[in-house]
Amino acid sequence: MALTEGAGLGAWGAPGAAPGRAPRRWALALLGLTAALSWPRASGGLSRRHWPVPYKRFSFRPEPDPYCQAKYTFCPTGSPIPVMKSEDVIEVFRLQAPVWEFKYGDLLGHLKIMHDAIGFKSTLTGKNYTMEWYELFQLGNCTFPHLRPEMNAPFWCNQGAACFFEGIDDVHWKENGTLVLVATISGSTFNKMAKWVKQDNETGIYYETWTVQASPIKGAETWFESYDCSKFVLRTYEKLAEFGAEFKKIETNYTRIFLYSGEPIYLGNETSIFGPTGNKTLASAIKKFYYPFKPHLSTKEFLLSLLQIFDSVIMHRCFYLFYNFEYWFLPMKFPFIKITYEEIPLPNRQKTFTSL
């Protein structure tokens, strides 16, 4: 079973809408403001804010709205995480393949746009398993909202969750990606990890595509961190290291999608912007910004949207970010956006083990 309820709702559009165009074009952002910025800063002044803004966790996972539909069912073969015998020896595998490899083969692999997961194999039973974390309603829904005529505020279909199922598709991971042993753990350590995964999955409910930084220079200020498949894998590796796992010394690279901006400006939440006493000018600007990203565009509409996006993000240097269910304005900077495939080392074993 998948580690989330309400799975299988799925894709880019309302119920009954035509299937979303896949994957959401990596075109960027926004029909922005042409007027000078006049929005108030958060009380207390943002100059004293600590960056990056922490990812917000929640006390429970809400049921997805029936409006949100996925083209491909989330975690269709999901199963419960088994309880392993303490004396079992579990092999841990790094799994990586191009995004949407099942449909486009290695096309996105050439751009180093990769999906990450973790594999496990029990030496006692011989069974193997795959664990991954990804979007319930595909990437487009997690990155841009729907503009529903009957609603004043943008409507977001954004949830991500863990999926665990029996088996490892060797061909899928090996043909255009990676399937490599990175560690060996005990059954007891695996069971501790399983308890942590459940907790992590219940409290980290939404997907975040972008990492937002001040510049591409090493050590530059990070404004917002992404929260995606690779971050789940990295969190899991770190937790295993806390539980005593010792990882092999191999190179591990991950895809990251960066936006570059000056210091972000806090705008408010849905109620303060789009509510009865909200800022109508700002509300209109945000919806205008997101309009070029609507799904199911014709070729002509798509080309026009690209021009609007270029004008906003490149010429007017504007981007609206929705993070922690709040809106931020990003004063964009060159090079604006960049997809990287960079090394993040496997963690070192920790001598002091943490409790759950």
Buried (B, 14 or more C-beta within 10 A) or exposed (E): BBBBEBBBBBBBBBEEBEEBBBBBBEBBBBBBBEEEEEBEEEEEEBEEBEBBBEBBEEEEBEEBBEBBBBBBBBBEEBBEBBEBBEEBBBBBBBBBBBBBBEEEEEBBBEBBBBBBBBBBBBEEEEBBBBBBBBBBBBBBBBBBBBBEEEEBBBBBBBBBBBBBBEEBBEEBBBBBBBBBEBBBBBBBBBBBBBEBBBEBBBEBBBBBBBBBBBBEEEEEEBBBBBBBBBBBBBBBBBBBBBBBBEBEEEEBBBBBBBBBBBEBBBBBBBEBBBBEEBBEEBBEBBBBBBBBBBBEBEEEEBEEBBEBBBBBBBEBBBBBBBBBEBBBBBBBBEEBBEEEEEEBEBBEBBEEEEEE
